Amino acid sequence: MNLNRRLFLHSGLMTGAAMALSPRAHAETTMPDWHIGYQTAPAAGFGPGPMRLVSGKAPVGLSGTLYRNGPAQFKHGNAYATHWFDGDGMVQRVNIADGKAVHTGRYVATKKRQLEMAADKFLAPGFGTVGDPSYPVASSDDVNPGNISVLMSGGELLALWEAGSAYRLDPVTLETRGFKTWRNDLKGMPFLAHPKREPDGRVWNLAISGRHIGIYNINPDGSTAAFGMVDIGAASYIHDWTMTDRKLVILCQPWIQTKNTPPFIGGFQWKPEQGMKFLIVDKDDLTRTRWAQGPARAFYHTGSAWEDADGTIRLDAAFYPEPVLGSGGGADEIRGQFKGEHVSSKLTMAVIPTKGDAKMVETNIAGDFPQVDPRRAGLSRKLTAMITGSVDGRPGGSALAVQDWSSGKAEIYDFGSQYMVEEHLFIPKPSSTSERDSWIIGTAINTRAQRSEVWAFDASSVEDGPVAVWQADYAWPLGFHGTWSNA
């Protein structure tokens, strides 16, 4: 299959002519305590600094590193960022060993960041940012903030964005080493922020450019096994996707790109009459595909998927009735204002038969950031962890939920009104096989103490509360996604 690299580089995210940016000067006022999650992080980053064990006892056998990524530059001079998704990426590293936790945070040294720091103002167009017409944009990587997620592949730590190359980082110091090139003819090709890893370490991912979708097949050692392409028929907004052990499942929500001028998301229209379409691709032969139709839903994040014996595909995701965080998303929070959520999601199981339409089975859990046991990625399973809960007058989640699909029941732990809770990951215990025989680990901001914390739960008893909590001497900004490394 011929690879049209020019198609990706020039019909991708940010190649339209930039329009004038109108920075809003904002007089400093007393900010609410939750605004600590949206404050610009120091230019030099954080640490390495020890975190204190403030609750419980460090689990025996828990040893490794939690990496997280998210935006951390929200202000230049008196101008605030115009979308949360466009802040410069900062990778957080929390190493846990011998019961002790040490935190380090460093910005990803992107071209965008270097130019904007030198000018002390926002310049680049972005997901929800118009940009300055003087900013040079030759490819998506010129505006790549490296701010959504992280991946360990072949011993390398990669900082990921939606529409550009992955950035290589030193796994210990977090120093930026430049772009990742998966193969010479794939240089500059987009690498989506939500790769999927099989239990044996093989990684699959997508390269999004309108209706044309590239598919990466990456060996456990980090080398590229293959790259192919599929056509989804329309430029649906794709932030995440999923797979079974045999199939890739690309969810095409009816949020369709109709123009390609900054800001990127401003070019999308919601067309619910088209419903959600699922493209199912055979991993062994990318030309073998089928489509399934479902009701209209918007989404950012999936859990995972599996196939029943009869070929029925089941996948879970946080589905919204309509898009959220479009143009201007998060801009109020960056300024210390919160008007409340208008649209909430439901953790939902989509059931796709071998023939006929998909059915949505909703739970009562509202929230996002679903996660599953990595040993069961693509395989049948029972559990999904997700951030849920809310507190009046402040953004973010306040609780951790674990849904058991076999029983239909959910366990929920409420952190308390002073917490903003982030994505939590399943960490299998050594020499274990059961999903319940895991820790569930993630970060939260204690707004009362103005400090970030790492919480560890036992997956067998989430409702009993954390088995250990480590607290930093400061807070770092709210992030998006993370990964765990046993090293």
C-alpha positions as CSV (number, residue, x, y, z in Angstrom):
1,M,0.0,0.0,0.0
2,N,1.5,3.3,-1.1
3,L,2.0,5.8,1.7
4,N,1.1,9.4,1.0
5,R,3.1,11.3,3.7
6,R,2.4,14.7,2.1
7,L,-1.3,14.0,2.7
8,F,-0.8,13.8,6.4
9,L,1.5,16.7,6.8
10,H,-0.5,19.2,4.8
11,S,-4.1,18.2,5.4
12,G,-3.5,17.6,9.1
13,L,-4.3,19.7,12.2
14,M,-2.7,23.1,12.0
15,T,-1.7,23.9,8.4
16,G,-4.4,26.5,7.8
17,A,-3.4,30.2,7.8
18,A,-3.2,31.5,11.3
19,M,-5.6,34.3,12.4
20,A,-5.0,37.1,14.7
21,L,-4.9,36.3,18.4
22,S,-6.7,38.6,20.8
23,P,-5.1,38.0,24.2
24,R,-7.3,39.0,27.1
25,A,-5.7,41.1,29.8
26,H,-7.0,40.0,33.2
27,A,-6.5,41.8,36.4
28,E,-5.2,39.5,39.1
29,T,-7.8,38.7,41.8
30,T,-8.0,36.3,44.6
31,M,-8.3,32.9,43.1
32,P,-10.4,30.0,44.5
33,D,-8.4,27.2,46.1
34,W,-9.1,24.8,43.2
35,H,-7.3,27.2,40.8
36,I,-4.0,25.6,41.9
37,G,-4.7,22.9,39.3
38,Y,-4.7,25.5,36.5
39,Q,-1.7,27.6,37.6
40,T,1.3,27.8,35.3
41,A,4.1,25.6,36.6
42,P,7.6,27.0,37.2
43,A,9.7,27.2,34.0
44,A,12.4,25.0,35.6
45,G,9.8,22.3,36.6
46,F,9.8,20.5,39.9
47,G,12.2,18.4,41.9
48,P,13.4,15.8,42.1
49,G,11.7,16.1,45.5
50,P,10.7,13.5,48.0
51,M,7.0,13.0,48.8
52,R,5.8,12.2,52.4
53,L,3.8,9.2,53.3
54,V,0.8,10.9,55.0
55,S,-1.6,8.0,55.2
56,G,-1.4,4.2,55.4
57,K,1.5,2.0,54.7
58,A,3.5,1.5,51.5
59,P,2.3,-1.7,49.8
60,V,4.9,-4.5,49.9
61,G,6.0,-5.3,46.3
62,L,4.9,-1.9,44.8
63,S,7.9,-0.7,42.9
64,G,8.1,1.3,39.7
65,T,7.4,4.7,38.1
66,L,4.2,6.5,37.4
67,Y,4.5,8.9,34.5
68,R,1.8,11.5,33.7
69,N,1.4,14.3,31.1
70,G,-0.7,17.4,30.8
71,P,-0.7,21.1,30.1
72,A,1.2,23.4,32.5
73,Q,1.7,26.8,30.8
74,F,-1.5,28.9,31.0
75,K,-0.2,32.5,31.1
76,H,2.3,34.8,29.4
77,G,2.3,38.3,30.8
78,N,-1.3,39.3,31.3
79,A,-2.6,37.0,28.6
80,Y,-4.3,33.7,29.5
81,A,-4.4,30.6,27.3
82,T,-7.7,30.4,25.4
83,H,-8.1,26.6,25.7
84,W,-7.0,24.1,28.4
85,F,-5.8,21.6,25.8
86,D,-3.2,24.0,24.3
87,G,-1.0,24.6,27.4
88,D,2.6,23.4,27.0
89,G,3.1,19.8,28.1
90,M,4.8,18.9,31.4
91,V,5.6,15.3,32.2
92,Q,5.4,14.2,35.9
93,R,7.5,11.3,37.1
94,V,6.8,9.7,40.5
95,N,9.2,6.9,41.3
96,I,8.1,4.5,44.1
97,A,10.7,2.2,45.6
98,D,11.3,0.8,49.1
99,G,8.1,2.5,50.2
100,K,9.4,6.0,49.2
101,A,8.1,8.2,46.5
102,V,10.1,10.9,44.6
103,H,8.5,13.4,42.2
104,T,10.1,15.2,39.2
105,G,8.3,17.4,36.7
106,R,9.7,18.8,33.5
107,Y,8.3,20.7,30.5
108,V,8.6,19.0,27.1
109,A,11.0,21.2,25.2
110,T,8.9,21.7,22.0
111,K,9.5,24.2,19.3
112,K,6.2,25.9,20.2
113,R,7.4,26.3,23.8
114,Q,10.8,27.7,22.9
115,L,9.4,30.3,20.6
116,E,6.6,31.4,23.0
117,M,8.9,31.6,26.0
118,A,11.3,33.8,24.1
119,A,8.5,36.1,23.0
120,D,6.7,35.8,26.4
121,K,3.3,35.5,24.7
122,F,1.1,32.9,23.1
123,L,1.7,32.5,19.3
124,A,0.9,29.1,18.0
125,P,-2.6,28.0,16.7
126,G,-3.9,25.0,18.5
127,F,-6.9,22.8,19.3
128,G,-8.9,25.8,20.6
129,T,-6.5,28.6,20.0
130,V,-6.5,30.9,16.9
131,G,-2.9,31.9,17.1
132,D,-0.8,34.8,15.8
133,P,-0.5,35.2,12.0
134,S,3.2,35.7,12.4
135,Y,3.8,32.3,13.8
136,P,5.5,30.0,11.2
137,V,3.5,26.8,10.6
138,A,4.9,24.3,8.0
139,S,3.7,21.1,9.7
140,S,1.7,20.0,12.7
141,D,4.9,19.6,14.7
142,D,5.5,23.3,14.6
143,V,2.5,23.6,17.0
144,N,2.9,20.3,18.8
145,P,2.7,21.0,22.6
146,G,3.5,17.3,23.6
147,N,0.9,17.5,26.3
148,I,-1.6,14.7,26.4
149,S,-0.1,11.3,27.3
150,V,3.0,9.2,27.7
151,L,4.2,5.8,26.4
152,M,7.1,3.5,27.3
153,S,8.2,1.7,24.1
154,G,11.4,-0.1,23.6
155,G,12.9,1.4,26.7
156,E,12.1,5.0,25.6
157,L,9.7,7.4,27.3
158,L,7.5,9.2,24.7
159,A,5.4,12.4,25.3
160,L,2.3,12.2,23.0
161,W,0.0,14.7,21.4
162,E,-3.0,14.2,19.0
163,A,-1.7,15.3,15.7
164,G,2.1,15.3,15.6
165,S,5.2,13.3,16.3
166,A,6.0,11.7,19.7
167,Y,8.7,13.4,21.7
168,R,11.5,11.3,23.1
169,L,12.4,11.9,26.8
170,D,15.0,10.6,29.2
171,P,13.0,8.3,31.5
172,V,14.8,9.5,34.6
173,T,15.7,13.2,34.0
174,L,12.8,13.8,31.6
175,E,15.2,15.8,29.3
176,T,13.7,16.1,25.8
177,R,15.7,14.3,23.2
178,G,13.8,15.2,20.0
179,F,11.2,13.7,17.9
180,K,10.6,9.9,17.6
181,T,10.9,8.6,14.0
182,W,9.2,5.2,13.8
183,R,10.5,4.5,10.3
184,N,12.3,6.8,7.8
185,D,9.3,7.1,5.5
186,L,7.1,7.9,8.5
187,K,9.1,10.9,9.7
188,G,6.7,13.6,10.8
189,M,3.7,11.3,10.7
190,P,1.1,12.0,13.5
191,F,1.1,9.5,16.4
192,L,-2.2,9.6,18.3
193,A,-2.0,10.2,22.1
194,H,-3.9,6.9,22.9
195,P,-1.8,3.9,21.7
196,K,-3.0,0.5,22.7
197,R,-0.7,-2.1,24.1
198,E,-1.4,-5.9,23.9
199,P,-0.5,-8.0,27.0
200,D,2.7,-9.2,25.2
201,G,3.9,-5.6,24.7
202,R,3.0,-5.1,21.1
203,V,1.6,-1.6,20.5
204,W,-0.9,-0.4,18.0
205,N,-1.7,3.2,17.2
206,L,-3.4,5.6,14.8
207,A,-2.2,8.6,12.7
208,I,-5.2,10.9,12.1
209,S,-5.6,13.1,9.1
210,G,-9.2,13.8,8.2
211,R,-10.8,10.8,6.7
212,H,-7.4,9.0,6.2
213,I,-6.3,6.9,9.1
214,G,-2.8,5.4,9.4
215,I,-2.3,2.3,11.5
216,Y,1.0,1.6,13.3
217,N,2.0,-1.9,14.3
218,I,4.9,-1.7,16.7
219,N,6.9,-4.6,18.1
220,P,7.5,-5.0,21.8
221,D,11.1,-3.8,21.3
222,G,9.9,-0.5,19.9
223,S,10.7,-1.3,16.2
224,T,8.0,-0.8,13.6
225,A,6.5,-4.0,12.3
226,A,4.1,-2.4,9.8
227,F,2.1,0.6,8.8
228,G,-1.1,0.7,6.8
229,M,-4.0,3.0,6.0
230,V,-7.8,2.9,6.0
231,D,-10.4,5.4,4.9
232,I,-13.2,6.3,7.4
233,G,-15.2,8.2,4.8
234,A,-15.5,11.5,6.7
235,A,-13.2,13.6,9.0
236,S,-14.6,12.5,12.3
237,Y,-12.9,13.8,15.4
238,I,-10.9,10.9,16.8
239,H,-9.1,11.3,20.2
240,D,-9.2,7.7,21.2
241,W,-10.1,4.2,19.9
242,T,-9.9,0.6,21.1
243,M,-9.1,-3.0,20.1
244,T,-9.8,-6.6,20.9
245,D,-7.2,-9.4,20.6
246,R,-8.0,-9.7,16.8
247,K,-9.7,-6.5,15.8
248,L,-9.1,-2.7,15.8
249,V,-12.2,-0.7,16.5
250,I,-12.3,2.9,15.3
251,L,-15.2,4.9,16.8
252,C,-16.3,7.6,14.3
253,Q,-18.5,10.0,16.3
254,P,-20.7,12.5,14.3
255,W,-18.4,15.4,15.2
256,I,-17.2,16.1,11.7
257,Q,-14.6,18.5,10.4
258,T,-16.1,20.9,7.7
259,K,-13.2,23.4,7.5
260,N,-9.5,23.5,8.3
261,T,-8.7,26.9,9.8
262,P,-7.6,27.7,13.3
263,P,-8.8,27.0,15.9
264,F,-8.8,23.3,14.9
265,I,-11.9,22.3,16.9
266,G,-13.8,25.3,15.6
267,G,-13.9,23.6,12.2
268,F,-16.1,20.7,13.5
269,Q,-19.9,20.4,13.4
270,W,-22.1,18.1,15.5
271,K,-24.3,16.0,13.2
272,P,-26.2,13.7,15.4
273,E,-28.4,12.5,12.6
274,Q,-25.4,10.4,11.4
275,G,-25.1,8.5,14.6
276,M,-21.9,6.8,15.8
277,K,-20.2,4.6,13.3
278,F,-17.8,1.8,14.3
279,L,-15.1,0.7,11.8
280,I,-13.9,-2.8,12.7
281,V,-10.5,-3.7,11.1
282,D,-8.8,-7.1,11.1
283,K,-5.3,-6.9,12.7
284,D,-3.9,-9.5,10.3
285,D,-5.3,-7.9,7.2
286,L,-6.2,-4.2,7.3
287,T,-8.2,-4.6,4.1
288,R,-10.7,-6.8,5.9
289,T,-13.1,-4.3,7.5
290,R,-16.8,-4.0,8.4
291,W,-19.0,-1.2,9.7
292,A,-21.5,-1.1,12.5
293,Q,-24.0,1.7,13.2
294,G,-24.9,3.0,16.7
295,P,-26.8,6.0,18.2
296,A,-25.2,9.4,18.3
297,R,-22.7,9.8,21.1
298,A,-19.6,12.0,21.7
299,F,-16.6,10.8,23.5
300,Y,-12.9,11.3,24.4
301,H,-11.9,8.1,26.1
302,T,-12.5,4.4,25.8
303,G,-11.7,1.6,28.3
304,S,-11.0,-1.5,26.2
305,A,-12.8,-4.1,24.2
306,W,-13.2,-7.8,23.7
307,E,-14.9,-10.4,21.5
308,D,-17.4,-13.0,22.7
309,A,-17.2,-16.5,21.3
310,D,-19.8,-15.6,18.7
311,G,-17.9,-12.6,17.5
312,T,-19.9,-10.0,19.4
313,I,-17.6,-7.1,20.3
314,R,-18.0,-5.3,23.7
315,L,-16.3,-2.0,24.4
316,D,-16.7,0.5,27.2
317,A,-16.2,4.2,27.1
318,A,-17.3,7.5,28.7
319,F,-20.0,8.6,26.2
320,Y,-21.5,12.1,26.2
321,P,-24.8,13.0,24.5
322,E,-23.1,15.8,22.7
323,P,-19.5,17.2,22.4
324,V,-17.8,18.9,25.4
325,L,-14.7,21.1,25.7
326,G,-15.0,22.5,22.2
327,S,-13.8,26.0,21.4
328,G,-13.0,27.9,24.6
329,G,-13.0,24.7,26.7
330,G,-11.3,25.2,30.1
331,A,-10.7,29.0,29.4
332,D,-12.9,30.0,32.4
333,E,-11.1,27.6,34.7
334,I,-7.7,28.9,33.7
335,R,-8.9,32.4,34.8
336,G,-10.2,31.0,38.1
337,Q,-13.9,30.9,37.1
338,F,-16.3,28.0,37.0
339,K,-19.8,28.1,35.6
340,G,-20.6,24.4,36.2
341,E,-20.8,21.4,33.9
342,H,-23.6,21.4,31.3
343,V,-23.1,18.0,29.8
344,S,-22.1,14.8,31.7
345,S,-21.0,11.4,30.4
346,K,-22.1,7.9,31.3
347,L,-19.8,4.9,31.6
348,T,-21.4,2.8,28.8
349,M,-20.9,-0.6,27.3
350,A,-21.3,-0.6,23.5
351,V,-22.4,-4.1,22.3
352,I,-21.6,-4.6,18.6
353,P,-23.1,-7.8,17.1
354,T,-21.7,-9.5,14.0
355,K,-24.7,-8.2,12.1
356,G,-27.0,-5.3,12.9
357,D,-26.7,-2.1,14.9
358,A,-24.7,-1.5,18.1
359,K,-26.6,-1.2,21.4
360,M,-25.5,1.1,24.2
361,V,-25.8,-0.2,27.8
362,E,-25.4,2.7,30.2
363,T,-24.4,2.7,33.8
364,N,-25.2,5.4,36.3
365,I,-21.5,6.4,36.6
366,A,-20.9,9.9,35.3
367,G,-17.3,10.8,34.7
368,D,-14.3,10.0,32.4
369,F,-10.8,8.5,32.2
370,P,-11.8,4.8,32.1
371,Q,-9.0,2.4,32.7
372,V,-8.6,-1.4,32.8
373,D,-6.1,-4.1,33.9
374,P,-3.4,-4.0,31.3
375,R,-3.2,-7.8,31.4
376,R,-6.8,-7.9,30.1
377,A,-6.4,-5.3,27.3
378,G,-8.3,-6.7,24.3
379,L,-9.5,-9.7,26.4
380,S,-12.7,-10.5,28.3
381,R,-12.7,-8.9,31.8
382,K,-14.9,-7.7,34.6
383,L,-13.5,-4.4,35.8
384,T,-13.3,-0.8,34.7
385,A,-12.0,2.0,36.9
386,M,-13.2,5.6,36.2
387,I,-13.1,9.0,37.8
388,T,-16.5,10.2,38.9
389,G,-18.2,12.6,41.4
390,S,-18.3,16.3,41.5
391,V,-18.3,19.2,44.0
392,D,-20.6,22.2,43.6
393,G,-18.6,25.3,42.5
394,R,-15.4,23.6,41.4
395,P,-14.3,21.6,38.4
396,G,-12.9,18.0,38.2
397,G,-13.8,14.7,39.7
398,S,-14.0,13.9,43.4
399,A,-14.3,10.1,43.5
400,L,-13.0,6.8,42.1
401,A,-15.4,4.2,40.8
402,V,-14.8,0.6,39.9
403,Q,-17.5,-1.0,37.7
404,D,-17.9,-4.8,37.7
405,W,-19.5,-5.7,34.4
406,S,-20.2,-9.3,35.5
407,S,-22.4,-8.2,38.5
408,G,-23.5,-4.8,37.3
409,K,-22.4,-3.3,40.6
410,A,-19.9,-0.4,41.2
411,E,-17.7,0.4,44.2
412,I,-17.1,4.1,44.8
413,Y,-14.7,5.9,47.1
414,D,-15.3,9.6,47.7
415,F,-12.1,11.5,48.2
416,G,-13.8,14.5,49.8
417,S,-14.8,18.0,48.8
418,Q,-11.3,19.3,49.0
419,Y,-10.0,17.0,46.2
420,M,-9.7,17.1,42.4
421,V,-9.1,13.5,41.4
422,E,-7.2,12.5,38.2
423,E,-6.9,9.3,36.2
424,H,-6.1,6.2,38.1
425,L,-4.3,3.1,36.6
426,F,-4.4,-0.6,37.4
427,I,-1.0,-1.9,38.5
428,P,-0.9,-5.7,38.7
429,K,0.6,-7.1,41.8
430,P,3.8,-9.3,41.3
431,S,3.0,-12.9,40.3
432,S,-0.7,-12.3,40.2
433,T,-3.3,-13.0,37.5
434,S,-6.7,-11.7,38.8
435,E,-7.9,-8.2,38.0
436,R,-8.8,-7.8,41.7
437,D,-5.2,-8.7,42.6
438,S,-4.0,-5.2,41.6
439,W,-3.3,-1.8,43.0
440,I,-5.2,1.2,41.5
441,I,-2.9,4.2,41.6
442,G,-3.3,7.8,40.5
443,T,-2.9,11.4,41.5
444,A,-5.2,14.1,43.1
445,I,-4.8,17.7,44.2
446,N,-5.6,18.4,47.8
447,T,-6.9,21.9,47.4
448,R,-7.0,22.6,51.1
449,A,-3.4,21.8,51.5
450,Q,-2.5,23.1,48.0
451,R,-0.5,20.0,47.3
452,S,-0.5,17.1,44.9
453,E,-0.8,13.6,46.2
454,V,-0.4,10.0,44.9
455,W,-3.1,7.6,46.1
456,A,-2.8,3.8,46.1
457,F,-5.9,1.5,46.5
458,D,-6.2,-2.2,46.6
459,A,-8.5,-3.2,43.7
460,S,-10.1,-5.8,45.9
461,S,-11.4,-3.3,48.4
462,V,-11.6,0.2,46.8
463,E,-14.5,1.2,49.1
464,D,-12.2,0.8,52.1
465,G,-10.1,3.7,51.0
466,P,-6.4,4.0,50.1
467,V,-3.8,1.7,51.4
468,A,-1.2,4.5,51.1
469,V,-1.1,8.3,50.2
470,W,2.1,10.2,49.4
471,Q,2.0,14.0,49.4
472,A,4.4,16.5,47.7
473,D,5.4,19.8,49.2
474,Y,3.6,21.6,46.3
475,A,1.0,21.1,43.7
476,W,1.6,20.5,40.0
477,P,-1.2,21.3,37.4
478,L,-4.0,18.9,36.6
479,G,-2.9,16.5,33.8
480,F,-4.6,14.2,31.4
481,H,-3.1,10.7,31.0
482,G,-0.3,8.5,32.4
483,T,1.4,5.1,32.2
484,W,3.2,2.9,34.7
485,S,6.7,1.4,34.2
486,N,8.0,-1.4,36.5
487,A,11.5,0.2,36.1
